């Protein structure tokens, strides 16, 4: 199937690129491939959205029934939690660009579905349930498109009765918008050495729930962020959020930086513990949880943005990593990157070029407001990683103010890959997490049911372990099996074989919510997340 541009991923970045392409030239044939069962099925974010990119892409979006327009931010709090109390973060610590004034809070999944409708109305061909599984190259080594995943393959590799081979989508340009830690993006980074001149990307794991709460406690537009407890007890960094959104709901969640050292840390359990804090629990009591999910988040900042363009293709959105970590926002920068790549691709095609490098894309992005915004906060995450939550917050605040006031740019701090930071289990004590009460806190398997995750039972396991013996000797023997704790969906278990007492690595791939944490945090980089059969994974209703 030939087209002008194929976009791998139907999130905000991919759909913004598709819309911009059709705005530039309505005759362009644009294809969007989405691995989820529908557009928005795999989208999870807090979310407080800066409308800057939306204003540029669709200036009248507030009058076009966009669901994000329902709830403007009206109230913004930032708490530092102690074990039983809290205190507010002084506003002087935060430069003006940290403000949420003019932002909106709502479901990014619902906004993405709306963007999909706008794209289709312009003639974009959107194919949900069709993950891209392989990249095609021409004789010169340039990307010439992708192949979608085969359907109907049994776990043993045989073809089932409904087998259908993948489709070759050949394009003049391929835009990779897979989101965080995309499996094809990893291949492009390696093949074209895209990270040669940047620092390693680092990540956080965000875990989220939606709750219907007591209407008397609901304040539409109220935005709360927290730091401190409970992660302060394990020398780990991260924080929580609680957003009062439309229809009497709150979106609440917790982000744990994946550079933690203690292998006994469980981000899921830390989230459950955070909800029991009196300041958070008071909103939830009398309410009801209605959805659950998790995903990894880019936290490397500007210094971790790789080379973006290569022959025949480009990285956009979270595939490249444009999250503003202190603001906890990335959809606006992701969308803008997609728009800039689309403009470069449309102009190249208009000039008769194809499968060349989009040489205008990267310079234009590095001169855009994306660069300005991310440079202002580029030392925030590294400062906290290096100096801890208390001192690091102060240093990050000083650095951001210096950049705001332009009184001399501090040095750029560095960071190491997350998997290198994990410590040996014998240097730490196991953490005794409290049992869930079933009202405020919950267990993992019950939680996964609220992600509406589904994978066909009889299909190849999409979580590939390169060396099972290494997994046993190192991941279990040295690090005490951290995969059983860092996974927010209970995918991994170490089980004892009753016949001989040996340990077996059990992979419950049907539970996978596609967060990619295993691909990031495994201490030996021995687990590779690959694309399962199309339509599998979570089916988030409005996350």
Secondary structure, DSSP 4 states (H G I P E B T S, - for coil): -EEEEEEE--SHHHHHHHHHHHHH-TT--EEEEESSSSTTTT-----EE-THHHHHH-TTGGGTT-GGGG-B--EEEEEEE-SS-EEEPPGGGS-GGG--TT-EES-HHHHHHHHHHHHHHTT-EEEET--EEEEEE-TTS-EEEEEEPPEEE-TTS-EEEEEEPPPEEEEEEEEE---TT-HHHHHHHHHTTTTTTSPPP-EEEEEEEEEE--GGG--TTEEEEEEETTGGGGT--EEEEEEE-STTEEEEEEEEETT---TT--HHHHHHHHHTSHHHHHHHTT-EEEEEEEEEEE---GGG----EETTEEE-GGGT---BTTTTB-HHHHHHHHHHHHHHHHHHHHTT--SS--HHHHHHHHTSHHHHHHHHTTTHHHHHHHHHHHHHHHHHHHHHHHHHHTS-PPPPP----GGGGPPPGGGSPPP-PPPP-SSSS--HHHHHHTTT-B--SSS--SEEES-HHHIIIIIITTT--THHHH-TT--EEEEE-TTT--EEEEE-GGG-----HHHHH-TT--EEE---STT-B---S--
